[in-house]
Amino acid sequence: MQHYPVFLDMTRARVVIGGGGEIALAKLRLLLKTDAQITLAAPDFAPEIEAHTPRVTLIRRSLLGSDLQDARLVYAATGDDAEDARIAALGREAGALVNVVDNLDASDFLTPAIVDRSPVVIAIGTEGAAPVLARKIKAHLEEVLPASLGLLTRIGKGFRALAEQLPQGARRRAFWSEYFDTAGPRALHQGGEGQVRQALDDLLVRHLDAAAPEGHVDFVSAGPGDAELLTLKARKLIDRADVVIFDRLVSPEILELARREAVMISVGKEGFGPSTPQEEIHRLMIEHAGQGAHVVRLKGGDASVFGRLDEETEALDAARIRWQVIPGVTAASAAAASIGQSLTRRGRNQSLRLVTAHDMQGYADQDWRALAAPGAITAIYMGKRAARFVQGRLLMHGASPDTPVTLVENASRVDQQILPTTLAHLPQQASVLAGPAIILLGLAPKAAEQAIEIQEQAL
Ligand code: SAH
């Protein structure tokens, strides 16, 4: 984020625009929506600019340093590079923030694309990288945000003090959600502004009477990393959570979906490596849900796969706290998808094993004979360090050293890596991986498999 977004209070702020033509006019139109004191300086002015006097002050000559006293923002908008540079230098000398129109490098700030439902204002910036995208996003938001949003927000603002009778947190949020989602728009539609005030009164009485909500815990599967692989339900619950308790494998883009006021607690669990003791995780969930919070326990992949889910649900049962599990995409599914393969296939493997190569004591023991059988498919979780051990056991139980194996690191993430290999080379390949990885035993990438088939046919 090279450009940091802020909303400037423009009441009585002084803004000076150097320029009097079309470019200056474009900036002026937006600034006229504010209460700023606006001055333009140029030898000549377009008639549309002249029409805005006396709301704006016009200085009929090129801008001078003395015009910039107390200016907070200065726009260099003459369209002439040398003149713009001169104005920018004067602006900086006067201690103002300078924007040179259409010159990102010479500017201190950018004017974003804006969706205006004042007091709700949405600013969209792409740091100059993709103005077309900014316009598309703006067009989309213009469609989805009702024109009445500004009015509802203004009326709501006047009611904020009264709404503070509701305790801060989930209950007050439920009140405002209902106002903006249903009660407000309905009242506005039925009877205009007066009806909206009445609706707010009625709604508040109802919410004050309602019993305090019971805290609960949702075990939400965060999937393998790509936020688009979240279920709709997961998205909704993350968005509503008061407290999010998350593992290290949950990707940052998914954590971004939580509300800014949500309490975010990292419990840093990741295969080996440092982790929060399980009892501490139980204590955190019980403490927050016990205080009435909506807790989301966010787990990488599918919450029910190697996620110590049962220990956590049992702890909640013992504390009499309600919970539910939201299923999701497990890493093995994402890894198989990345190589275009099925996890099961008629005539090849009727069963699929999800195994972990390590348990709490060390390397986990398995039914090695079944894993070594021709055609068997196994997805190994947490298997990087145990790769040599796994290889030894499989060879000992009769697996061919040529058995295809594919390692998929960071499946579904931007830094996804696919390493096709064979059982003979598994340990060497596994040792180069740094991120979370799935070992798919018995599967080669589909494209590679087809290539081999074609080669064989040619022989
Ligand atoms: N509940 C998770 C698994 C937790 S165990 C799930 O269903 O996916 C942690 C292991 O999952 C990691 O060591 C790694 O083997 C695997 N894993 C998790 N995310 C992964 C990803 N994006 N790519 C590859 N493997 C991943």
Boltz pocket constraint, residues with backbone or C-beta under 6 A from the ligand:
constraints:
  - pocket:
      binder: B
      contacts: [[A, 223], [A, 224], [A, 225], [A, 249], [A, 271], [A, 299], [A, 300], [A, 301], [A, 302], [A, 303], [A, 304], [A, 305], [A, 306], [A, 307], [A, 329], [A, 330], [A, 331], [A, 332], [A, 335], [A, 380], [A, 381], [A, 382], [A, 383], [A, 408], [A, 409], [A, 410], [A, 411], [A, 412], [A, 413], [A, 436], [A, 437], [A, 438]]
      max_distance: 6.0
